[in-house]
Amino acid sequence: MKHVKVAIIGAGSAGLSARREVGKKTDSYVVIDDGPLGTTCARVGCMPSKVLIDIANKYHSRKNFENLGIMGSDKLSIDHKLVMKEVRKLRDRFVRGVTEDIDSWQKTNLIAKRAKFVDKNTLDVGGEKLTADHVVIATGSSPITPAPWKPLSKYFFDSDTFFELETLPKRIAVIGMGVIGLELGQALARLGVEVIGVNIGKATGGLTSQKVIESAWEHFTSEMQTDDSGVEKLSEKDGHLVVTTKNGSYEVDKAFLTLGRSPNVRNMGLENLGVDLDRRGIPTFDPDTFLIPGTSIAIAGDVNGIHPILHEASDEGRIVGYNAVREKNQCFKRRTKLGITFSEPNIATIGKRHAELIDAKVDFVTGSVGYKGQGRAIVKHQEVGELEVYVDKTSHKIIGAELFAPDGEHLAHMIAWAIAANLSVYDALSLPFYHPVVQEGLRTALRAAARKINSTSDQLELLRCQDPPVGG
Ligand SMILES: Cc1cc2nc3c(=O)[nH]c(=O)nc-3n(C[C@H](O)[C@H](O)[C@H](O)COP(=O)(O)OP(=O)(O)OC[C@H]3O[C@@H](n4cnc5c(N)ncnc54)[C@H](O)[C@@H]3O)c2cc1C
């Protein structure tokens, strides 16, 4: 029976990060994955979706050309087959980047099979037994199709199958307007597909602030048909799919199911570990080390369901890989929370969200700004959006933000870095703001928060010569 120090199940972003850390210390490891290799992010996730979104946004911008004096946009048309071909071309490039790296070690350390636990240290890998001192479960997650809908499967695609479409259907229902549904639903609408986006409620992109939610939903409703009353029934009529909600009924060619993802733990023999499994079939684990108590098994990346986004999955892989080859487990601090939806404008949540602060009864103030009338937004013809920044009333530290704003991806990073650097609202206001930029909107929000803390302050937003530098 083969024995290794570390067995990593799953060659996705988390598994590959774990491998990198393990490989720094030992060659006694295997990565087990029966493919397709290349990671969810590069194959069917972050990257192909962003390519599609970028093409869609470029095409959509023609709608304002005449107002700008750029004539002839009515002669532009879109070839969906070529769009999908271009998406796949770039997708393949991203996947190659991953598989070329795998090529450098796969001969000796990759087992292209499925893994199943026999017990805490023994795996059945395609019929052969393998023992390991440490095991990393990094099997990711898969799109959900509700069981009662399965008889209508021929009408569905999901993010695993979408990027293989030769061309785009004429009418699509996007069911579930979370991050993935909103991003791809808006892109499809901008590419000229008739989209009905169905959701339960208006909250999308992880937003919890009612003001920001309303602003975002109103905007997306101006670009595509939306229905926030939830699907009641799906049925078939004359070769079409009928989506019935509380508020209406929509006949479409296809439905894009974006209802969330479930952890890839089926048929992995987790029941053979003798540990508690939650209702999703996930073993209970320590949220700092990702270790399953009483075992040397760690669970990292989307499969554990904590932060199903790329940089978090990679971090978790690094943490469990690092610890798997050391005597003592090191606890690592997590980065400031950051979630971005690449809708246009972008949505982002940073640090603590509004609802989390309310639930935790934190004493905080909200500084807000609307992007209607904001200088840079006017210049960019993108006068839409809301940004809220949350500041602790006692410490004056910036603790969170939610936004739906032009260039929100960049604003979100600045706010995340300010929170990570433990900046107060006054520290942040002393930093440079160029003119004219969307960041001046953030400054307006910070000023509003500062005024709520102290409405009579006569201080300039400049450090005095005797003050220590920000972060110093
Ligand atoms: C459409 C879409 C858009 C996204 N956009 C973004 C974005 O813009 N930004 C962002 O941060 N995140 C985004 N994400 C999320 C991001 O892709 C994931 O967080 C990340 O890919 C998770 O990595 P992972 O290693 O946990 O899983 P994966 O990359 O899915 O890896 C899991 C691996 O495990 C293998 N496997 C499964 N079961 C077994 C088994 N029993 N035995 C052996 N191998 C097995 C699979 O073959 C796979 O290779 C997006 C996701 C989707 C679907």
The ligand as an ORCA input file, in Angstrom:
! r2SCAN-3c Opt
* xyz 0 1
  C     -19.428     31.638    -12.718
  C     -18.506     31.883    -11.552
  C     -17.876     33.106    -11.423
  C     -16.995     33.327    -10.375
  N     -16.392     34.545    -10.296
  C     -15.558     34.787     -9.283
  C     -14.888     36.035     -9.194
  O     -15.062     36.910    -10.048
  N     -14.041     36.250     -8.160
  C     -13.855     35.298     -7.188
  O     -13.091     35.558     -6.247
  N     -14.459     34.100     -7.240
  C     -15.299     33.819     -8.266
  N     -15.890     32.595     -8.345
  C     -15.627     31.608     -7.285
  C     -14.297     30.875     -7.495
  O     -14.263     30.342     -8.788
  C     -14.165     29.780     -6.446
  O     -14.176     30.364     -5.163
  C     -12.884     28.962     -6.556
  O     -12.718     28.499     -7.855
  C     -12.932     27.776     -5.582
  O     -11.760     27.017     -5.666
  P     -11.698     25.564     -4.998
  O     -10.282     25.121     -5.063
  O     -12.370     25.566     -3.696
  O     -12.573     24.619     -5.953
  P     -12.337     24.182     -7.504
  O     -11.484     25.129     -8.247
  O     -13.720     23.902     -7.967
  O     -11.543     22.823     -7.357
  C     -12.110     21.612     -6.915
  C     -11.413     20.453     -7.611
  O     -11.764     19.241     -6.936
  C     -11.960     18.191     -7.879
  N     -12.801     17.158     -7.234
  C     -14.078     17.253     -6.826
  N     -14.465     16.121     -6.216
  C     -13.387     15.270     -6.228
  C     -13.140     13.941     -5.730
  N     -14.067     13.240     -5.077
  N     -11.910     13.384     -5.933
  C     -10.943     14.081     -6.582
  N     -11.119     15.343     -7.051
  C     -12.324     15.922     -6.876
  C     -12.583     18.902     -9.064
  O     -12.353     18.171    -10.260
  C     -11.838     20.247     -9.056
  O     -10.694     20.230     -9.881
  C     -16.764     32.313     -9.410
  C     -17.382     31.066     -9.529
  C     -18.235     30.851    -10.588
  C     -18.896     29.492    -10.728
*
